[in-house]
Amino acid sequence: METSPSIPEEIINEFKKTFKDSETYEKIILPEICADTFKNPWYHDTRIEKRNLDSANLQQMKEFKLKKTNENNNQIVNDFIIVY
């Protein structure tokens, strides 16, 4: 199966609107994404939104872990200063 970047729904609709009434529309070989019967599930908006949310959550977890590591390191340095 051939894959390509996601094509926004507005572009697909504009394509259909532009060419649907054309005499040559039936002769145009349409990409699968322009066919009414086909949609790749991995390009749905809900899946993209979920991926973006997962990415944001991962970034928050990384920031939290870095903050805790920095706090721990600061505590170790402060303890060292007090002892010596």
C-alpha positions in Angstrom: 0.0 0.0 0.0 1.3 3.4 -0.9 1.2 6.1 1.8 1.5 9.8 1.6 1.1 12.8 3.9 -2.3 13.6 5.2 -4.4 15.8 2.8 -6.7 18.2 4.7 -10.4 17.6 4.2 -10.8 21.2 2.8 -8.4 20.4 0.0 -10.3 17.2 -0.9 -13.6 19.0 -0.9 -12.2 21.8 -3.0 -10.9 19.2 -5.5 -14.3 17.5 -5.7 -16.1 20.9 -6.1 -13.7 22.0 -8.8 -13.7 18.8 -10.9 -17.0 17.0 -10.1 -19.0 18.7 -12.9 -16.2 18.6 -15.4 -16.6 16.5 -18.6 -13.3 14.8 -17.8 -14.0 14.0 -14.2 -14.7 10.3 -15.0 -11.3 10.1 -16.8 -9.4 11.5 -13.8 -7.6 8.8 -11.9 -8.4 9.8 -8.3 -6.1 9.1 -5.4 -7.8 6.8 -2.9 -8.3 9.6 -0.4 -10.6 11.4 -2.8 -12.8 8.4 -3.2 -15.9 8.6 -1.0 -15.5 4.9 0.1 -12.0 5.1 1.4 -10.4 6.8 4.4 -7.2 5.7 6.2 -8.0 5.4 9.9 -4.5 6.6 10.8 -5.2 10.0 9.3 -8.5 10.7 11.1 -8.6 14.0 13.0 -9.4 12.2 16.3 -6.3 10.0 15.9 -4.1 13.1 15.1 -5.6 14.9 18.2 -4.9 11.8 20.4 -1.3 11.7 19.1 -0.9 15.4 19.8 -2.3 14.9 23.3 -0.1 11.9 24.0 2.9 14.0 22.8 1.9 16.9 25.1 1.5 14.5 28.1 4.9 12.9 27.4 6.5 16.4 27.3 4.8 17.3 30.7 6.2 14.0 32.2 9.7 14.8 30.9 9.5 18.3 32.4 8.2 17.0 35.7 11.0 14.4 35.8 13.6 17.0 35.0 12.2 19.3 37.7 12.4 16.5 40.3 15.9 15.6 39.2 17.0 19.2 39.6 15.4 19.5 43.0 17.1 16.3 44.1 20.5 17.5 42.8 20.0 20.9 44.6 19.2 19.0 47.8 22.4 16.9 47.5 24.5 20.0 46.9 22.9 21.8 49.9 23.4 18.8 52.1 27.1 18.6 51.1 27.6 22.3 51.8 26.0 21.9 55.3 28.2 18.9 56.1 31.5 20.3 54.9 
